[in-house]
């Protein structure tokens, strides 16, 4: 956070050069660099104002202007980067290991996990044409958990019905998995920028299928 004199041409130039809308999300991390959450520009401004931003990474998203002091004629300015590391946060789920953290399951993050591909026919579909399939159906003791659900087009889901893939004679193209916290943060993101994606991917397990699926999803 800094001050710029009202009418300073540097402020106008930086404001005009803003390439991202205010709806662009900012990736917040803890001071050790572990991903925490996505925040909007209002929350980012609050974190800067309260002195909780320890350092920033990534690209400059936009410059936020505050009020102008009647005494000095200077205006408060906050440069918001795509990634901000903050202090004063404890209990980061990303620090948990193994099965200690399980993210909530919903279709939006499930479909992104599977790169919007039907894991039976292998074709990509729009969100509205996809469904959640339980590999082991409820009727056979299956549960509604990450490790038992895959993305399926409606045609394949109807063809499989209340059967296992083996019983239906359908091949499952990939093994379902439970995302880590960093993977879940990525899956929740809207319009994830290249530097944010690279930062999050560095926190994925090396064996994570998302490394490959991100490339498929982007192409």
N, C-alpha and C positions, 0 to 999 in steps of 0.2 A: 504494500500500500504506500502511495506517495502523494505528493501535492504538485499541482501544475497551475501556473498562473492563468487566470481566465483569459481566453483569447489567444493563448499560446498556440502557434501553428502546428507544433508537434502533436498536440492533443487532437486537432482536427484531422491531421494526416493519419494517425493511428486509428481513429474512429472510422474514417472513410475506408481504411484498408481491411476492416473486419470482414473475414471470409466465412464466419460461422454464425448461424442464428442463435438467439438467446435460448432456444429450446435444446441446444446441444448439451448433452450431459457431461459432467466432469467426473473423472475417476478419483475417488478419495482413498488414500491409503493411511496406515498408521505410520509412525515415525521410523519404523524399521523397514518400511516399504511393502508390507503385506497388504493386499487389496482389502478394502472395507466395504465400499458401497458406491453407488452412483448418486451424485447430488446435482441440483440445478444451480443456476447462477445466483439465486437469492441465498441459498444455504452457503455457497462458496463465499459470497460477500460477507455473510455473518461470521464465517470462520476466519476470514482475513481481519475483520473488524475486532474480533475478540482475541486476536493474537495467537490463534491455534494453528496457523499454517507454519510449519517448520521449514519446508522447502518445496520447490515445484519442479516438475519434469514436463517433457513433451513440448507441444507447440502453444503459442499464444492464441487463445480462442477469441477473446474480446476484452475491451477496456470498459470498465464501469465507472461512471462519473457520479460523485456525490455532490453535496452542496458547496457553495462558494462562501468563504468567510468574509463577513463585512469588514473585518479589521485588516486582514492581509490581502484580500483579493485572490487568494489561492483556493483551488478546488481540489477536494479529495478524489484521488484516482486509484482504482484497483485493476491491475492487469491479471486476468484469470487465465491460467494455463490448463491444458487438457488433463493433467495429473497433478494433484496436490497431496502432499504428505502432511499429516496433522498430528498434534500432540493431544494428550488428555483423554485418550480412548483406551479402554481396557476390555478384555474378554473377546478379542477378535476370534471368531470361529475359524478363521484361516489358520490359526496356530494349532488347531486340533489335528490329530493324526488318526489314520485308519478309519474305523467305523464310528468315531466319536461324533462326527457331524454328518447329518443327512439333510440336504436342502429340500424345501417343499416341492412337491410334484405338481406341475400344471402343464397344459398342452402347449402353451407358448414356448416354454423352455425345453420341453420334450422334443418338439418339432425342430427347434434350432439345434439341439444336441445331435439329431439325426440328419442335419443338413437339408431338411424338407424332402428327404427321400423316403419312399415306401421301402421298408426293409424286407419286402417280399418280392416285388417286381423290379425294384431298383430304379424306378422312374421318379422324377422330381415333380412335385405338385404345389399348387398354391395352398395357402393356409386353410381355406375353406373346403378344400377337397381332401384333407387329411383327417385321420382319426387316431385315437389311442387304442392300440391292441394289446391285450394281455396274453403274453406268450403261453403261460399256463392259465387257462380260464378260471374264473371264480368257481365254476361248477366242479373243478378238479383240484380245488385247494389253492389256486393261485391268488396272489395279493396285488394290491394296487401300489406297487413300489417301483422305483427306478430300474431295479435289476430284473423286473418281470414285465416291463412295458416297452413297446417300440412304436415308431411311427408307421402307419399303414394307410394306403389309399382306401377309400371306402369300398371299392370293388374287391380288393384283396381281403379286407377285414370281413366283408360279408361272405366271401368264399371260404374263409377259414372257420368262421362261425365259432361255436363253443368246443373247439378241438385244439389239440396241440399242433404245432407245425408238422410233426411226424405223422400224426393221424390224418391231417389234411393233405399230406403229400406236398407240402410247401417248404421251400428252403429259406431259412432265416439267414440273411446276408451279413449280419453283424451281431455280435453279442451285446446286449444292453448293459449299461454300466451306470453307476451312481456318480454324478459329478462331484469333484472336490469343491471347496468354497470358491477358489479362484475361478474354476470353470463355470460355476453357477453365476458368479458376478458377470462373466462374459456373456453367458446365455441370456441374462436379464437385460443386457444393454440395448439401447436403441441407437442406431447409427453410430456404431463403435468406430472410432477413428483408427487409422493405421498405427499410430504410435501407442494408443491405448490397447489395441489388439496385441501388438508386439510385447508390451509390458505385461499384460495378463498371461499371454502364452508362455512367458518365461517362468511363470509360477505353476504351470500345468505339470503333471507328472510326465516324464519323458515318454512313457508308453501310452499316453492319452490318445485315444482315437480322434480327439478334437483337432490335433495338429493337421491331420489329413482332411478332416471334414470341413475345416475352415476354408481350405483351399477350394474344395468342391462348392461350398456355399457362396464363395465370392465369385466364382466363374459362371 
